Amino acid sequence: MGLRLGRAAREWGLELAGAWPAERAVDGGSVRLSSLSVAWVPCGRVGWLRACGVARAGLVVAAGSGLEPARRGLSALAVIGARLAVQVPLSPRVGLELQGELGASLVRTALRVGEAVAWRTPRLGGAAALALVWRLR
């Protein structure tokens, strides 16, 4: 979910994002990971193409079940990256936008169960999205 403000060739956005819990089996139990973040997204636009910088900050939440001892934990999430998007207008106010994003983690976290690493923040990550865009003016 996001909000974009700007005129013609320049704009900036503020986005709120969450990741559904992903579960991994570990040592007879499981670990569930989810995240919540906010991003500042300044962009430049030329026709249908949009290029953006992305600065994202938030939290990663981890919870174990079936493990001794069962624990919950929080870790910082900080990513800086870039996004390219192509917008296809459907009408003067509505369009579809295909987005591709690549980011580098500034904070690396390792989730350990006993001595084993169950999950580690990747150095680089990417995402793709299809967005419905509605212009107010």
DSSP file (Angstrom, degrees, kcal/mol; ACC not computed):
  #  RESIDUE AA STRUCTURE BP1 BP2  ACC     N-H-->O    O-->H-N    N-H-->O    O-->H-N    TCO  KAPPA ALPHA  PHI   PSI    X-CA   Y-CA   Z-CA
    1    1 A M              0   0    0      0, 0.0    15,-3.3     0, 0.0     2,-0.3   0.000 360.0 360.0 360.0 134.3    0.0    0.0    0.0
    2    2 A G  E     -A   15   0A   0     13,-0.2     2,-0.4     2,-0.0    13,-0.2  -0.962 360.0-139.8-153.4 169.1    1.5    3.3   -0.9
    3    3 A L  E     -A   14   0A   0     11,-2.1    11,-2.5    -2,-0.3     2,-0.4  -1.000  18.3-165.2-132.4 130.4    1.0    7.0   -1.6
    4    4 A R  E     -A   13   0A   0     -2,-0.4     2,-0.4     9,-0.2     9,-0.2  -0.959   5.5-176.9-119.8 138.0    2.8    8.9   -4.4
    5    5 A L  E     +A   12   0A   0      7,-3.0     7,-3.0    -2,-0.4     2,-0.3  -0.973  30.3  88.8-128.3 145.6    3.1   12.7   -4.7
    6    6 A G  E     -A   11   0A   0     -2,-0.4     2,-0.4     5,-0.3     5,-0.2  -0.931  58.0 -94.6 157.8-178.0    4.7   14.7   -7.5
    7    7 A R  E >   -A   10   0A   0      3,-1.8     3,-2.5    -2,-0.3    -2,-0.0  -0.994  65.4 -55.7-133.4 138.6    4.4   16.3  -10.9
    8    8 A A  T 3  S+     0   0    0     -2,-0.4    38,-0.0     1,-0.3     0, 0.0   0.016 127.2  14.3  38.8-100.0    5.1   15.1  -14.4
    9    9 A A  T 3  S+     0   0    0     35,-0.1    36,-3.0     1,-0.0     2,-0.4   0.683 124.8  50.6 -83.6 -19.1    8.8   13.9  -14.4
   10   10 A R  E <   +AB   7  44A   0     -3,-2.5    -3,-1.8    34,-0.2     2,-0.3  -0.950  58.3 147.3-125.5 141.6    9.5   13.8  -10.6
   11   11 A E  E     -AB   6  43A   0     32,-2.0    32,-3.5    -2,-0.4     2,-0.3  -0.972  25.3-148.4-156.4 166.2    7.6   12.2   -7.7
   12   12 A W  E     -AB   5  42A   0     -7,-3.0    -7,-3.0    -2,-0.3     2,-0.3  -0.983  13.0-157.9-139.1 153.7    8.1   10.5   -4.4
   13   13 A G  E     -AB   4  41A   0     28,-1.7    28,-2.9    -2,-0.3     2,-0.4  -0.919  13.1-153.3-131.8 156.0    6.3    7.8   -2.6
   14   14 A L  E     -AB   3  40A   0    -11,-2.5   -11,-2.1    -2,-0.3     2,-0.4  -0.996  25.9-172.7-126.3 122.7    5.8    6.5    0.9
   15   15 A E  E     -AB   2  39A   0     24,-2.4    24,-2.5    -2,-0.4     2,-0.5  -0.918  19.9-156.0-125.3 144.2    4.9    2.8    1.0
   16   16 A L  E     + B   0  38A   0    -15,-3.3     2,-0.4    -2,-0.4    22,-0.2  -0.976  24.4 177.9-113.8 127.9    3.8    0.3    3.8
   17   17 A A  E     - B   0  37A   0     20,-2.8    20,-3.0    -2,-0.5     2,-0.3  -0.974  12.8-175.5-135.3 146.5    4.6   -3.3    3.1
   18   18 A G  E     - B   0  36A   0     -2,-0.4     2,-0.5    18,-0.2    18,-0.2  -0.986  16.7-141.1-136.6 148.8    4.2   -6.6    4.9
   19   19 A A  E     - B   0  35A   0     16,-2.1    16,-1.0    -2,-0.3     3,-0.1  -0.941  26.5-117.7-111.3 130.2    5.2  -10.1    4.1
   20   20 A W  E     -     0   0A   0     -2,-0.5    13,-0.1    14,-0.1     2,-0.1  -0.268  48.8 -83.1 -58.6 149.6    2.9  -13.0    4.9
   21   21 A P  E     -     0   0A   0      0, 0.0     2,-0.4     0, 0.0    13,-0.2  -0.334  43.3-158.2 -59.7 132.2    4.4  -15.5    7.4
   22   22 A A  E     - B   0  33A   0     11,-2.9    11,-2.9    -3,-0.1     2,-0.4  -0.943   9.0-150.8-110.1 134.6    6.8  -18.0    5.8
   23   23 A E  E     - B   0  32A   0     -2,-0.4     2,-0.4     9,-0.2     9,-0.2  -0.879  11.7-172.3-113.5 139.4    7.3  -21.2    7.8
   24   24 A R  E     - B   0  31A   0      7,-2.6     7,-2.5    -2,-0.4     2,-0.4  -0.986  24.6-124.3-127.8 138.1   10.4  -23.5    7.8
   25   25 A A  E     + B   0  30A   0     -2,-0.4     2,-0.3     5,-0.2     5,-0.3  -0.664  36.5 172.3 -79.7 133.3   10.9  -26.9    9.4
   26   26 A V  E >   - B   0  29A   0      3,-2.0     3,-2.7    -2,-0.4    92,-0.0  -0.967  57.7 -25.8-146.7 125.1   13.9  -27.0   11.8
   27   27 A D  T 3  S-     0   0    0     -2,-0.3     3,-0.1     1,-0.3    -1,-0.0   0.810 125.2 -43.6  43.9  49.3   15.0  -29.7   14.3
   28   28 A G  T 3  S+     0   0    0      1,-0.3    -1,-0.3    39,-0.1     2,-0.2   0.471 133.8  61.8  79.8   0.5   11.6  -31.3   14.8
   29   29 A G  E <  S-B   26   0A   0     -3,-2.7    -3,-2.0    39,-0.0     2,-0.3  -0.477  78.6-113.7-131.4-155.7    9.8  -27.9   15.1
   30   30 A S  E     -BC  25  65A   0     35,-2.7    35,-2.6    -5,-0.3     2,-0.4  -0.986   6.4-145.1-148.9 159.5    9.2  -24.9   12.9
   31   31 A V  E     -BC  24  64A   0     -7,-2.5    -7,-2.6    -2,-0.3     2,-0.5  -0.993  13.0-156.1-126.0 131.9   10.1  -21.3   12.6
   32   32 A R  E     -BC  23  63A   0     31,-3.0    31,-2.1    -2,-0.4     2,-0.4  -0.940  11.0-169.7-112.4 129.1    7.7  -18.7   11.3
   33   33 A L  E     +BC  22  62A   0    -11,-2.9   -11,-2.9    -2,-0.5     2,-0.3  -0.936  13.3 157.9-119.3 139.0    9.1  -15.4    9.8
   34   34 A S  E     - C   0  61A   0     27,-2.0    27,-3.1    -2,-0.4     2,-0.3  -0.948  17.8-153.7-147.7 167.8    7.2  -12.3    8.7
   35   35 A S  E     -BC  19  60A   0    -16,-1.0   -16,-2.1    -2,-0.3     2,-0.3  -0.978  10.7-163.7-146.3 158.7    8.0   -8.6    8.2
   36   36 A L  E     +BC  18  59A   0     23,-2.0    23,-2.5    -2,-0.3     2,-0.3  -0.987  25.1 163.6-141.0 130.3    6.6   -5.1    8.3
   37   37 A S  E     -BC  17  58A   0    -20,-3.0   -20,-2.8    -2,-0.3     2,-0.4  -0.959  29.7-144.1-147.4 162.9    8.3   -2.2    6.7
   38   38 A V  E     -BC  16  57A   0     19,-2.7    19,-2.5    -2,-0.3     2,-0.4  -0.970  22.3-162.8-125.2 143.8    7.9    1.4    5.4
   39   39 A A  E     -BC  15  56A   0    -24,-2.5   -24,-2.4    -2,-0.4     2,-0.5  -0.976  17.6-146.5-132.8 143.6    9.8    2.7    2.4
   40   40 A W  E     -BC  14  55A   0     15,-2.3    15,-2.0    -2,-0.4   -26,-0.2  -0.939  23.0-173.4-102.7 127.5   10.6    6.1    0.9
   41   41 A V  E     -B   13   0A   0    -28,-2.9   -28,-1.7    -2,-0.5     2,-0.3  -0.810   7.2-173.5-131.1  89.2   10.6    5.9   -2.9
   42   42 A P  E     -B   12   0A   0      0, 0.0    11,-2.3     0, 0.0     2,-0.3  -0.686  19.7-174.6 -82.0 137.0   11.8    9.0   -4.9
   43   43 A C  E     -BD  11  52A   0    -32,-3.5   -32,-2.0    -2,-0.3     2,-0.4  -0.895  26.4-151.4-133.7 157.6   11.3    8.6   -8.6
   44   44 A G  E     -BD  10  51A   0      7,-2.5     7,-2.4    -2,-0.3     2,-0.4  -0.965  21.0-154.3-121.8 145.6   11.9   10.1  -12.0
   45   45 A R  E     + D   0  50A   0    -36,-3.0     2,-0.4    -2,-0.4     5,-0.2  -0.966  18.9 177.8-127.5 137.2    9.6    9.5  -14.9
   46   46 A V  E >   - D   0  49A   0      3,-2.6     3,-2.1    -2,-0.4     2,-0.2  -0.914  69.2 -57.5-133.3 106.8   10.0    9.6  -18.7
   47   47 A G  T 3  S-     0   0    0     -2,-0.4    -1,-0.0     1,-0.3    40,-0.0  -0.416 121.6 -13.2  60.1-122.9    6.9    8.6  -20.6
   48   48 A W  T 3  S+     0   0    0     -2,-0.2    39,-2.7    -3,-0.1     2,-0.4   0.560 120.0  90.4 -86.7  -9.8    5.8    5.1  -19.5
   49   49 A L  E <   -DE  46  86A   0     -3,-2.1    -3,-2.6    37,-0.2     2,-0.4  -0.725  52.7-173.1 -96.3 136.8    9.1    4.3  -17.7
   50   50 A R  E     -DE  45  85A   0     35,-2.7    35,-2.4    -2,-0.4     2,-0.4  -0.997   4.0-168.3-128.6 129.7    9.7    5.1  -14.0
   51   51 A A  E     +DE  44  84A   0     -7,-2.4    -7,-2.5    -2,-0.4     2,-0.3  -0.973  17.2 178.0-118.4 132.9   13.1    4.7  -12.2
   52   52 A C  E     -DE  43  83A   0     31,-2.8    31,-2.2    -2,-0.4     2,-0.3  -0.927  29.6-135.1-135.2 153.3   13.2    5.0   -8.4
   53   53 A G  E     - E   0  82A   0    -11,-2.3     2,-0.4    -2,-0.3    29,-0.3  -0.792  27.0-153.3 -95.0 152.2   15.5    4.8   -5.5
   54   54 A V  E     - E   0  81A   0     27,-2.4    27,-2.6    -2,-0.3     2,-0.5  -0.989  17.6-179.7-133.9 125.5   14.2    2.7   -2.5
   55   55 A A  E     -CE  40  80A   0    -15,-2.0   -15,-2.3    -2,-0.4     2,-0.4  -0.965  17.4-177.4-122.4 112.0   15.1    3.1    1.2
   56   56 A R  E     +CE  39  79A   0     23,-3.0    23,-2.5    -2,-0.5     2,-0.3  -0.899   8.6 174.6-117.5 137.0   13.2    0.6    3.3
   57   57 A A  E     +CE  38  78A   0    -19,-2.5   -19,-2.7    -2,-0.4     2,-0.3  -0.994  23.8 103.3-138.6 145.4   13.2    0.2    7.1
   58   58 A G  E     -CE  37  77A   0     19,-2.3    19,-2.3    -2,-0.3     2,-0.3  -0.931  55.9 -64.8 178.3-153.0   11.2   -2.1    9.4
   59   59 A L  E     -CE  36  76A   0    -23,-2.5   -23,-2.0    -2,-0.3     2,-0.5  -0.957  19.7-149.1-130.9 145.2   11.1   -5.3   11.5
   60   60 A V  E     -CE  35  75A   0     15,-2.8    15,-1.9    -2,-0.3     2,-0.5  -0.966  20.2-156.6-107.5 130.0   11.5   -9.0   10.9
   61   61 A V  E     -CE  34  74A   0    -27,-3.1   -27,-2.0    -2,-0.5     2,-0.4  -0.927   9.9-173.1-111.0 129.3    9.4  -11.1   13.4
   62   62 A A  E     +CE  33  73A   0     11,-2.7    11,-2.6    -2,-0.5     2,-0.4  -0.966   4.7 179.2-123.1 138.6   10.4  -14.7   14.1
   63   63 A A  E     -CE  32  72A   0    -31,-2.1   -31,-3.0    -2,-0.4     2,-0.3  -0.993  12.0-153.3-139.9 132.0    8.5  -17.2   16.2
   64   64 A G  E     -C   31   0A   0      7,-2.8     2,-0.3    -2,-0.4   -33,-0.2  -0.784   9.9-174.1-103.2 147.3    9.4  -20.8   16.9
   65   65 A S  E     +C   30   0A   0    -35,-2.6   -35,-2.7    -2,-0.3     3,-0.1  -0.996  68.9  20.2-138.4 146.5    7.1  -23.7   17.8
   66   66 A G  S    S+     0   0    0     -2,-0.3     2,-0.3     1,-0.3    -1,-0.1   0.642  98.8 114.2  73.4  14.4    7.8  -27.3   18.8
   67   67 A L  S    S-     0   0    0    -37,-0.1    -1,-0.3   -38,-0.1     3,-0.1  -0.850  72.6 -99.8-115.2 152.3   11.3  -26.2   19.8
   68   68 A E  S    S+     0   0    0      1,-0.3     2,-0.1    -2,-0.3     3,-0.0  -0.968 112.8  18.8-114.0 121.5   12.8  -26.1   23.3
   69   69 A P  S    S-     0   0    0      0, 0.0    -1,-0.3     0, 0.0     2,-0.3   0.671  92.8-142.7 -79.3 149.4   12.8  -23.4   24.4
   70   70 A A        -     0   0    0     -3,-0.1     2,-0.3    -2,-0.1    -5,-0.1  -0.595  31.3-179.6 -72.8 131.3   10.1  -21.8   22.2
   71   71 A R        -     0   0    0     -2,-0.3    -7,-2.8    -3,-0.0     2,-0.3  -0.898  26.3-153.1-134.8 161.4   11.1  -18.2   21.5
   72   72 A R  E     +E   63   0A   0     -2,-0.3     2,-0.3    -9,-0.2    -9,-0.2  -0.952  22.9 176.5-126.6 150.1   10.0  -15.1   19.7
   73   73 A G  E     -E   62   0A   0    -11,-2.6   -11,-2.7    -2,-0.3     2,-0.3  -0.996  21.1-145.7-154.4 158.5   12.3  -12.4   18.4
   74   74 A L  E     -E   61   0A   0     -2,-0.3     2,-0.3   -13,-0.2   -13,-0.2  -0.928  16.1-178.1-121.8 147.8   12.5   -9.2   16.5
   75   75 A S  E     -E   60   0A   0    -15,-1.9   -15,-2.8    -2,-0.3     2,-0.1  -0.988  30.7-103.3-142.6 152.3   15.3   -7.9   14.2
   76   76 A A  E     -E   59   0A   0     -2,-0.3     2,-0.4   -17,-0.2   -17,-0.2  -0.415  26.0-155.2 -72.9 149.4   15.8   -4.7   12.2
   77   77 A L  E     +E   58   0A   0    -19,-2.3   -19,-2.3   -41,-0.1     2,-0.4  -0.997  20.1 165.4-124.7 123.9   15.2   -4.7    8.5
   78   78 A A  E     +E   57   0A   0     -2,-0.4    28,-3.3    29,-0.4    29,-0.9  -0.951   5.2 168.6-143.4 120.7   17.1   -2.0    6.5
   79   79 A V  E     -EF  56 105A   0    -23,-2.5   -23,-3.0    -2,-0.4     2,-0.4  -0.986  14.9-168.9-135.2 140.1   17.4   -2.2    2.7
   80   80 A I  E     +EF  55 104A   0     24,-2.1    24,-2.8    -2,-0.4     2,-0.2  -0.995  33.5 117.1-126.9 138.0   18.5    0.3    0.0
   81   81 A G  E     -EF  54 103A   0    -27,-2.6   -27,-2.4    -2,-0.4     2,-0.3  -0.847  49.7 -86.5-168.0-158.4   18.0   -0.3   -3.7
   82   82 A A  E     -EF  53 102A   0     20,-2.4    20,-2.4   -29,-0.3     2,-0.4  -0.955  21.4-158.2-139.0 153.9   16.4    0.6   -7.0
   83   83 A R  E     -EF  52 101A   0    -31,-2.2   -31,-2.8    -2,-0.3     2,-0.4  -0.998   0.8-164.6-135.1 137.3   13.1    0.0   -8.8
   84   84 A L  E     -EF  51 100A   0     16,-2.5    16,-2.6    -2,-0.4     2,-0.3  -0.958  16.3-179.4-116.0 141.4   12.2    0.1  -12.5
   85   85 A A  E     -EF  50  99A   0    -35,-2.4   -35,-2.7    -2,-0.4     2,-0.5  -0.996  20.2-155.6-143.1 146.6    8.6    0.3  -13.5
   86   86 A V  E     -EF  49  98A   0     12,-2.2    12,-2.5    -2,-0.3     2,-0.5  -0.991  16.5-155.7-121.1 126.2    6.6    0.4  -16.8
   87   87 A Q  E     - F   0  97A   0    -39,-2.7    10,-0.2    -2,-0.5    -2,-0.0  -0.884   5.5-164.1-108.7 131.7    3.1    1.9  -16.6
   88   88 A V  E     - F   0  96A   0      8,-3.5     8,-2.6    -2,-0.5     2,-0.2  -0.952  21.0-134.5-112.6 113.6    0.4    1.0  -19.2
   89   89 A P  E     + F   0  95A   0      0, 0.0     6,-0.3     0, 0.0   -41,-0.0  -0.466  23.9 179.3 -70.8 136.1   -2.5    3.5  -19.2
   90   90 A L  S    S-     0   0    0      4,-2.9     5,-0.2     1,-0.4     0, 0.0   0.653  76.7 -12.7-101.2 -27.1   -6.0    2.0  -19.2
   91   91 A S  S    S-     0   0    0      3,-2.2    -1,-0.4     0, 0.0     0, 0.0  -0.901  89.3 -79.7-157.1 177.5   -7.7    5.4  -19.1
   92   92 A P  S    S+     0   0    0      0, 0.0     3,-0.0     0, 0.0     0, 0.0   0.782 131.2  26.2 -59.4 -24.8   -6.6    9.0  -18.4
   93   93 A R  S    S+     0   0    0      1,-0.1    42,-3.3    41,-0.1     2,-0.4   0.607 116.1  61.7-112.2 -16.0   -6.7    8.3  -14.6
   94   94 A V  E     + G   0 134A   0     40,-0.2    -4,-2.9    38,-0.0    -3,-2.2  -0.913  55.5 156.7-121.2 140.2   -6.1    4.5  -14.3
   95   95 A G  E     -FG  89 133A   0     38,-2.4    38,-3.2    -2,-0.4     2,-0.4  -0.975  35.5-121.5-151.8 165.2   -3.2    2.4  -15.3
   96   96 A L  E     -FG  88 132A   0     -8,-2.6    -8,-3.5    -2,-0.3     2,-0.4  -0.902  26.1-161.2-107.4 141.6   -1.3   -0.9  -14.6
   97   97 A E  E     -FG  87 131A   0     34,-2.7    34,-3.0    -2,-0.4     2,-0.5  -0.986   8.9-156.2-129.7 125.2    2.3   -0.8  -13.6
   98   98 A L  E     -FG  86 130A   0    -12,-2.5   -12,-2.2    -2,-0.4     2,-0.4  -0.884  22.5-168.2 -97.5 124.0    4.8   -3.7  -13.7
   99   99 A Q  E     -FG  85 129A   0     30,-3.1    30,-2.1    -2,-0.5     2,-0.4  -0.895  16.8-172.2-119.5 142.6    7.6   -3.2  -11.2
  100  100 A G  E     -FG  84 128A   0    -16,-2.6   -16,-2.5    -2,-0.4     2,-0.4  -1.000  13.1-173.5-129.9 133.0   10.9   -4.8  -10.6
  101  101 A E  E     -FG  83 127A   0     26,-2.9    26,-2.1    -2,-0.4     2,-0.4  -0.972  12.4-172.5-132.6 141.3   13.1   -4.1   -7.6
  102  102 A L  E     +FG  82 126A   0    -20,-2.4   -20,-2.4    -2,-0.4     2,-0.3  -1.000  16.5 175.9-130.7 132.2   16.6   -5.0   -6.4
  103  103 A G  E     -FG  81 125A   0     22,-2.9    22,-2.4    -2,-0.4     2,-0.4  -0.969  24.5-140.1-140.7 153.8   17.9   -4.2   -2.9
  104  104 A A  E     -FG  80 124A   0    -24,-2.8   -24,-2.1    -2,-0.3     2,-0.3  -0.940  27.6-122.5-112.4 132.5   20.9   -4.7   -0.7
  105  105 A S  E     -F   79   0A   0     18,-2.3   -26,-0.3    -2,-0.4     3,-0.1  -0.568  19.5-172.2 -75.0 130.3   20.5   -5.4    3.0
  106  106 A L  S    S+     0   0    0    -28,-3.3     2,-0.5    -2,-0.3   -27,-0.2   0.672  79.7  47.0 -91.6 -22.1   22.2   -2.9    5.3
  107  107 A V  S    S-     0   0    0    -29,-0.9     2,-0.5    16,-0.0   -29,-0.4  -0.987  74.6-160.7-122.0 121.8   21.5   -5.0    8.4
  108  108 A R        -     0   0    0     -2,-0.5     2,-0.4    -3,-0.1   -32,-0.1  -0.902   9.0-173.0-107.8 130.5   22.2   -8.8    8.3
  109  109 A T        -     0   0    0     -2,-0.5    12,-2.6   -34,-0.1     2,-0.5  -0.947  11.1-157.1-122.4 140.1   20.5  -11.1   10.8
  110  110 A A  E     -H  120   0B   0     -2,-0.4     2,-0.7    10,-0.2    10,-0.2  -0.978   8.4-151.1-115.9 127.1   21.0  -14.8   11.4
  111  111 A L  E     -H  119   0B   0      8,-3.5     7,-2.7    -2,-0.5     8,-1.3  -0.875  20.3-164.9 -96.5 116.6   18.2  -16.8   13.1
  112  112 A R  E     -H  117   0B   0     -2,-0.7     2,-0.5     5,-0.3     5,-0.2  -0.847  19.8-168.6-108.6 138.8   19.8  -19.7   15.0
  113  113 A V  E >  S-H  116   0B   0      3,-2.7     3,-1.6    -2,-0.4     2,-0.4  -0.956  77.7 -43.1-120.3 107.6   18.1  -22.8   16.4
  114  114 A G  T 3  S-     0   0    0     -2,-0.5    -2,-0.0     1,-0.3     0, 0.0  -0.605 123.2 -29.5  67.1-126.6   20.7  -24.4   18.6
  115  115 A E  T 3  S+     0   0    0     -2,-0.4    -1,-0.3    -3,-0.1     2,-0.2   0.555 120.5  95.4 -95.2 -11.0   24.0  -24.2   16.6
  116  116 A A  E <  S-H  113   0B   0     -3,-1.6    -3,-2.7     1,-0.0     2,-0.7  -0.587  74.4-128.3 -87.1 142.7   22.3  -24.3   13.2
  117  117 A V  E     -H  112   0B   0     -2,-0.2    -5,-0.3    -5,-0.2     3,-0.1  -0.811  24.8-178.9 -86.8 113.9   21.4  -21.2   11.2
  118  118 A A  E     -     0   0B   0     -7,-2.7     2,-0.3    -2,-0.7    -6,-0.2   0.770  68.8  -1.1 -84.4 -28.5   17.8  -21.6   10.2
  119  119 A W  E     -H  111   0B   0     -8,-1.3    -8,-3.5     2,-0.0     2,-0.4  -0.969  59.8-167.7-161.2 145.6   17.6  -18.4    8.2
  120  120 A R  E     -H  110   0B   0     -2,-0.3   -10,-0.2   -10,-0.2   -12,-0.0  -0.999  35.6-105.0-137.9 138.5   19.9  -15.5    7.3
  121  121 A T        -     0   0    0    -12,-2.6     2,-0.1    -2,-0.4    -2,-0.0  -0.427  44.5-119.7 -58.7 127.2   19.0  -12.1    5.8
  122  122 A P        -     0   0    0      0, 0.0   -17,-0.3     0, 0.0     3,-0.1  -0.409   6.5-135.0 -70.1 148.3   20.1  -12.3    2.1
  123  123 A R  S    S+     0   0    0      1,-0.2   -18,-2.3   -19,-0.1     2,-0.4   0.927  93.6  23.3 -65.3 -44.7   22.7   -9.7    1.0
  124  124 A L  E    S+G  104   0A   0    -20,-0.2     2,-0.3   -22,-0.0   -20,-0.2  -0.946  72.8 174.7-123.0 144.0   20.7   -9.0   -2.2
  125  125 A G  E     -G  103   0A   0    -22,-2.4   -22,-2.9    -2,-0.4     2,-0.3  -0.973   8.2-162.9-144.6 159.0   17.0   -9.5   -2.8
  126  126 A G  E     -G  102   0A   0     -2,-0.3     2,-0.3   -24,-0.2   -24,-0.2  -0.930   3.9-173.0-140.3 163.9   14.6   -8.8   -5.5
  127  127 A A  E     -G  101   0A   0    -26,-2.1   -26,-2.9    -2,-0.3     2,-0.3  -0.989   9.6-155.1-153.4 155.0   10.8   -8.5   -6.0
  128  128 A A  E     +G  100   0A   0     -2,-0.3     2,-0.3   -28,-0.2   -28,-0.2  -0.975  19.2 176.2-130.3 147.5    8.4   -8.1   -8.8
  129  129 A A  E     -G   99   0A   0    -30,-2.1   -30,-3.1    -2,-0.3     2,-0.5  -0.991  27.2-143.7-150.0 154.6    4.9   -6.6   -8.6
  130  130 A L  E     -G   98   0A   0     -2,-0.3     2,-0.4   -32,-0.2   -32,-0.2  -0.993  29.9-171.1-118.3 122.5    1.9   -5.6  -10.6
  131  131 A A  E     -G   97   0A   0    -34,-3.0   -34,-2.7    -2,-0.5     2,-0.6  -0.888  23.6-136.2-120.5 145.9    0.2   -2.5   -9.3
  132  132 A L  E     -G   96   0A   0     -2,-0.4     2,-0.5   -36,-0.2   -36,-0.2  -0.895  27.4-158.8 -95.2 124.5   -3.1   -0.7  -10.1
  133  133 A V  E     -G   95   0A   0    -38,-3.2   -38,-2.4    -2,-0.6     2,-0.5  -0.904  11.2-174.5-112.3 130.8   -2.4    3.0  -10.3
  134  134 A W  E     -G   94   0A   0     -2,-0.5     2,-0.4   -40,-0.2   -40,-0.2  -0.983  12.7-149.9-127.5 120.7   -5.2    5.6   -9.9
  135  135 A R        -     0   0    0    -42,-3.3    -2,-0.0    -2,-0.5     0, 0.0  -0.744   5.0-154.2 -91.5 134.1   -4.4    9.3  -10.5
  136  136 A L              0   0    0     -2,-0.4    -1,-0.1     1,-0.2   -43,-0.1   0.761 360.0 360.0 -78.4 -25.9   -6.5   11.8   -8.5
  137  137 A R              0   0    0    -44,-0.1    -1,-0.2     0, 0.0    -2,-0.0   0.356 360.0 360.0-122.8 360.0   -6.0   14.6  -11.1
